[in-house]
Amino acid sequence: MTVAAPARFDLDAPVLDHRPVAPGIHELTVEAPGVAAAARPGQFCMLAPAAADARDPLLRRPLSIHRVADGGRVVFLYRVVGRGTALLAARRPGDLVRVLGPLGRGFTPGAGPAVLVGGGMGIAPLLFLAERLPAGHGHAVVLGARTAAELPGLDRFEAAGHRLLVATEDGSLGEKGLVTGILEGLLEEAAGGDGPALFACGPWPMLRAVREAAAAKRLPLQVSLETRMACGVGLCLGCAVPRPSGEGYHHVCREGPVFDAEAVSWEAPPP
């Protein structure tokens, strides 16, 4: 029996909306019905930052799918960190953006309760997952950043219908501290039951701390990893992260970006 390859599109997508939602953070909405229909939470797309007739910069930029909306709309949340994303930030409604996707392996939630943990721009892929999980099933979302200004779109997380807990390092919103502090308290509340499955995306130190908390409670954890990525389809082999115990490497674009936490070596962050 032949297994069909996952749907993937390479197309010019019209920009429907593009706006700054926080200092240095933008939300881009494009019309891409095929991508929207095929996408699963945790997947990403490769976007060309410059106009269609430009060849500089040559490489596309990987962006997590933030959410999928009615009318074949795909939404991306990203931070401007260099020349490529600065060029992308200059695109306006009516422009065409070249989009390749959906790509990669996404989250695979089960039937039980889930806890979503996001730090900084790690919140980007988690809204899509939060909106796909049914409300009223004991799910929780824990989000954190340095300051409240770096947590845009909390109203959409609230609208998903799950318990929402927030931490900021400066105390400007929610609990003062790190998301891992809230997570530890949340897991203590769940002690004695079957325990939730965890899904996390954020900076490497945060992911490592979440992994330690999950391992201590023997809870399953899926992590979405962020690495430098040139092609997005496994050809350049530039997004390698080590497997445990020197067992070789994963390639994040093709085998990830979502992995079971125990399938990754946590000794050092990706380059």
C-alpha positions in Angstrom: 0.0 0.0 0.0 1.4 3.4 -1.0 1.2 6.1 1.7 0.4 9.6 0.3 3.0 12.3 0.9 1.8 15.1 3.2 0.3 18.0 1.3 2.8 20.8 0.6 2.3 24.0 -1.4 4.7 26.5 -2.9 2.7 29.5 -3.9 2.4 33.3 -4.0 0.0 34.2 -1.2 -1.7 37.6 -1.1 -1.1 39.6 2.1 -4.5 40.3 3.7 -3.3 42.0 6.8 0.1 42.9 8.3 0.5 44.8 11.5 2.9 45.4 14.5 1.3 43.9 17.6 4.1 44.6 20.1 7.5 46.3 19.9 9.4 44.4 17.2 6.7 41.8 16.8 4.5 41.5 13.7 1.4 39.5 12.8 1.1 38.6 9.1 -2.0 37.2 7.5 -2.0 35.7 4.1 -4.6 34.0 1.9 -3.5 30.4 1.3 -6.5 28.0 1.3 -4.4 24.9 0.5 -1.9 25.5 3.3 -4.7 26.4 5.7 -6.5 23.1 5.0 -3.4 20.9 5.3 -1.7 22.6 8.2 -1.5 21.0 11.7 -0.5 22.7 14.9 3.3 22.8 15.3 4.0 22.9 11.6 5.8 25.9 9.9 6.2 27.5 6.5 9.2 29.0 4.7 8.5 32.6 3.5 10.4 34.7 1.0 11.1 38.0 2.7 11.6 40.1 -0.5 9.4 40.8 -3.5 8.7 38.1 -6.0 11.2 39.5 -8.5 14.0 39.9 -5.9 16.8 37.4 -5.3 18.4 39.0 -2.3 18.1 37.6 0.3 18.1 34.3 -1.4 16.9 32.1 1.5 13.4 32.1 2.9 12.7 32.5 6.6 11.0 29.7 8.7 7.9 30.9 10.5 5.6 28.8 12.8 2.0 28.8 11.8 0.4 30.9 14.6 -3.2 30.1 13.6 -5.5 29.2 10.8 -8.7 31.3 10.3 -11.8 31.1 8.1 -11.5 31.9 4.4 -8.2 30.0 4.0 -6.3 32.5 6.0 -2.9 31.6 7.6 -1.5 33.8 10.3 2.2 34.1 11.3 3.6 35.8 14.4 7.2 36.7 14.2 9.9 39.0 15.7 12.1 41.2 13.5 15.6 40.0 14.2 17.6 40.7 11.1 17.6 41.9 7.5 15.3 39.1 6.2 12.5 39.6 8.7 12.9 43.4 8.4 12.2 43.1 4.7 9.3 40.8 5.4 7.9 43.4 7.9 7.8 45.9 5.0 5.3 43.8 3.0 1.8 45.4 2.8 -1.7 44.2 2.1 -2.1 43.4 -1.5 1.6 42.3 -1.9 2.4 38.7 -2.7 4.5 36.6 -0.4 6.0 33.3 -1.6 5.1 30.6 0.9 6.3 27.0 1.1 4.4 24.7 3.4 3.0 23.4 5.6 6.3 21.7 6.6 7.6 19.5 9.4 6.1 17.3 12.1 3.6 19.0 14.4 2.2 18.3 17.8 0.2 15.1 18.4 -2.1 15.6 21.3 -3.9 12.7 22.9 -7.4 12.4 24.4 -6.3 13.5 28.0 -5.7 16.9 29.5 -2.8 19.0 28.1 -0.6 21.8 29.4 0.8 24.1 26.8 4.0 26.0 27.9 5.3 28.9 25.9 8.1 31.4 26.5 8.8 34.5 24.5 8.2 33.9 20.8 7.6 30.3 21.7 4.0 31.4 22.0 3.7 31.5 18.2 2.9 27.9 17.4 0.9 27.3 20.6 -2.2 29.3 19.7 -3.0 27.0 16.8 -2.8 24.1 19.2 -4.9 25.8 21.8 -7.6 26.6 19.3 -7.7 23.0 18.1 -8.0 21.5 21.6 -11.6 21.2 22.8 -12.6 23.5 25.7 -13.8 22.1 29.0 -11.4 19.1 29.0 -9.0 20.3 31.7 -6.4 21.9 29.4 -4.2 24.7 30.6 -1.9 27.3 28.9 1.1 28.7 30.6 2.8 31.7 28.9 5.7 33.8 29.9 8.0 36.6 28.7 10.3 39.3 30.0 7.5 41.9 30.1 3.8 42.2 29.3 4.6 44.0 26.0 6.1 40.8 24.7 2.9 38.7 25.1 0.6 39.9 22.3 -2.7 38.2 21.6 -3.6 36.9 25.0 -7.3 37.5 24.3 -7.2 34.8 21.6 -5.7 32.3 24.1 -8.4 33.2 26.5 -11.1 32.8 23.8 -9.9 29.2 23.3 -11.6 28.4 26.6 -8.7 26.9 28.5 -7.2 27.9 31.9 -4.6 30.6 31.1 -1.7 31.4 33.5 0.9 34.1 32.8 4.3 35.0 34.1 6.6 38.0 33.3 10.1 38.4 34.6 9.4 42.1 35.6 6.0 41.4 37.1 4.2 43.7 34.7 1.6 41.0 34.0 0.6 37.9 35.9 3.0 36.2 38.3 6.5 37.7 38.6 9.0 35.1 37.6 9.4 32.3 35.0 6.8 30.0 33.4 8.6 27.1 35.0 7.6 28.3 38.5 3.9 28.3 37.5 4.3 25.0 35.8 5.7 23.3 38.9 2.7 24.6 40.9 0.3 23.4 38.2 1.8 19.9 38.2 1.6 19.7 42.0 -2.2 20.4 41.6 -2.4 17.5 39.2 -0.5 15.1 41.5 -2.3 11.9 42.3 -4.1 11.7 38.9 -3.0 10.5 35.5 -1.3 13.8 34.9 -1.4 15.9 31.8 0.7 15.7 28.6 3.0 18.7 28.1 3.6 20.7 24.9 6.3 23.4 25.0 8.0 25.9 22.8 10.5 28.6 23.8 14.1 29.3 24.6 16.4 26.4 25.1 16.9 26.9 28.9 13.1 27.0 29.4 12.6 23.8 27.4 15.3 22.1 29.3 13.7 23.1 32.6 10.3 22.0 31.4 11.8 18.7 30.4 13.3 18.2 33.9 9.9 19.0 35.5 8.1 16.5 33.1 10.7 13.8 33.7 10.4 14.2 37.5 6.6 13.6 37.2 7.0 11.0 34.5 4.8 13.0 32.2 5.0 12.9 28.4 6.5 16.1 26.8 6.6 17.2 23.2 8.9 20.2 22.4 9.0 22.4 19.4 12.7 23.3 18.7 14.0 26.5 17.1 17.2 26.2 15.0 18.8 28.0 12.1 17.2 26.7 8.9 18.0 27.4 5.3 15.9 25.1 3.1 13.1 23.7 5.3 12.9 20.4 3.5 15.9 18.4 4.7 18.3 19.2 1.8 20.9 21.5 3.4 21.2 19.5 6.7 21.9 22.7 8.5 19.3 22.3 11.3 20.8 19.3 13.0 20.4 18.7 16.7 22.0 15.8 18.5 20.1 12.7 19.6 20.8 11.3 23.2 24.0 9.3 23.9 25.7 10.2 20.7 23.2 8.4 18.5 23.5 10.8 15.6 21.4 13.8 14.7 17.9 14.9 14.1 17.1 17.4 11.3 14.6 19.8 12.7 12.9 20.8 9.4 12.2 17.2 8.4 11.9 15.2 11.6 10.6 18.1 13.7 10.2 20.8 14.6 8.3 18.9 17.3 10.0 16.0 19.1 9.4 13.8 22.1 11.6 15.4 24.7 13.5 12.2 25.5 14.5 11.9 21.8 16.7 15.0 22.1 20.1 15.5 23.8 19.8 18.4 26.3 23.5 18.8 27.0 23.9 21.9 24.8 21.6 24.1 22.8 21.4 23.9 19.0 23.9 26.1 17.1 
